[in-house]
Amino acid sequence: MERTLDYKGRWRNHTVAFRVSDEEAKLINDLVALSGLTKQDYITRRLLCLDVVVQGNPRVYKALKNQMAAIYEELKRLKTLSPDNDELLYTLQVIAITLYGLKGEDE
């Protein structure tokens, strides 16, 4: 079996696992898609308190488009946002930060 090394040439041979709720899993998957990283790299960076730098690419733009469409549909369904919509508000904040950062690349 061939070893798969990370971007720094290290062999990752330890497994870290934990349980999350359905809502937390969806939020993590959304944030991973918006980051453009693999889930493993995203979670590792977040756990080690490292910056997650989004590199604009077609996958990130598609994830942004899909998230915005889902949020738009949810906002049409809701009359007002309540504290029960914390995940939606957090996702909106991440999208806004990501779009602002990507916009800065073009200038």
C-alpha positions in Angstrom: 0.0 0.0 0.0 1.4 3.4 -1.0 1.6 6.1 1.6 -0.4 9.3 1.0 1.5 12.3 2.3 0.1 15.7 3.1 1.2 18.9 1.5 4.2 19.2 3.8 5.3 15.6 3.1 4.1 14.2 6.4 2.4 10.8 6.6 -1.0 11.1 8.4 -1.4 7.9 10.3 -3.6 8.9 13.2 -7.4 9.0 13.1 -9.4 11.6 14.9 -13.2 11.1 15.1 -16.1 12.7 16.9 -19.9 12.8 16.6 -21.9 15.8 15.5 -25.7 16.4 15.1 -27.3 16.5 11.6 -27.4 20.3 11.8 -23.7 20.5 12.7 -22.8 18.0 10.0 -24.7 20.1 7.4 -23.0 23.3 8.6 -19.5 21.7 8.5 -20.2 20.3 5.0 -21.4 23.8 3.8 -18.3 25.5 5.3 -16.0 22.9 3.7 -17.6 23.5 0.3 -17.2 27.2 0.7 -13.5 26.9 1.6 -12.5 24.9 -1.4 -10.4 22.6 0.9 -10.9 18.9 1.5 -12.9 18.2 4.6 -9.8 16.7 6.3 -7.7 19.9 5.6 -10.6 22.2 6.6 -11.2 20.5 10.0 -7.5 20.2 10.7 -6.9 23.9 10.1 -9.9 24.8 12.2 -8.8 22.5 15.1 -5.3 23.9 15.0 -6.6 27.5 14.9 -5.0 28.1 11.5 -6.4 30.5 9.0 -8.6 29.1 6.3 -7.7 31.0 3.2 -10.1 30.5 0.3 -8.6 30.2 -3.1 -11.1 31.2 -5.8 -11.8 28.4 -8.2 -14.9 27.0 -10.0 -15.8 24.7 -7.1 -15.8 27.6 -4.6 -17.9 29.7 -6.9 -20.4 26.9 -7.5 -20.6 26.3 -3.7 -21.3 30.0 -3.2 -24.0 30.0 -5.8 -25.7 26.9 -4.4 -25.5 28.3 -0.9 -27.0 31.6 -1.9 -29.8 29.9 -3.8 -30.6 27.7 -0.8 -30.5 30.7 1.5 -32.7 32.7 -0.8 -35.3 30.0 -0.9 -35.2 29.7 2.9 -35.6 33.5 3.3 -38.6 33.5 0.9 -40.1 30.8 3.1 -39.5 32.8 6.4 -41.2 36.0 7.2 -38.6 37.0 9.8 -35.3 35.6 11.0 -35.4 34.4 14.5 -32.7 33.2 16.9 -33.6 29.6 15.8 -31.9 30.4 12.5 -28.3 30.6 13.9 -26.9 28.2 11.2 -28.5 30.2 8.4 -27.1 33.5 9.8 -23.6 32.0 10.3 -23.6 30.6 6.8 -24.6 34.1 5.4 -21.8 35.7 7.4 -19.2 33.2 6.0 -20.5 33.7 2.4 -20.2 37.5 2.8 -16.7 37.2 4.1 -15.7 34.8 1.3 -17.3 37.0 -1.4 -15.6 40.1 0.0 -12.2 38.3 0.0 -12.7 37.0 -3.5 -13.7 40.4 -4.8 -10.5 41.8 -3.4 -8.5 39.3 -5.6 -9.7 40.9 -8.8 -8.8 44.5 -7.8 
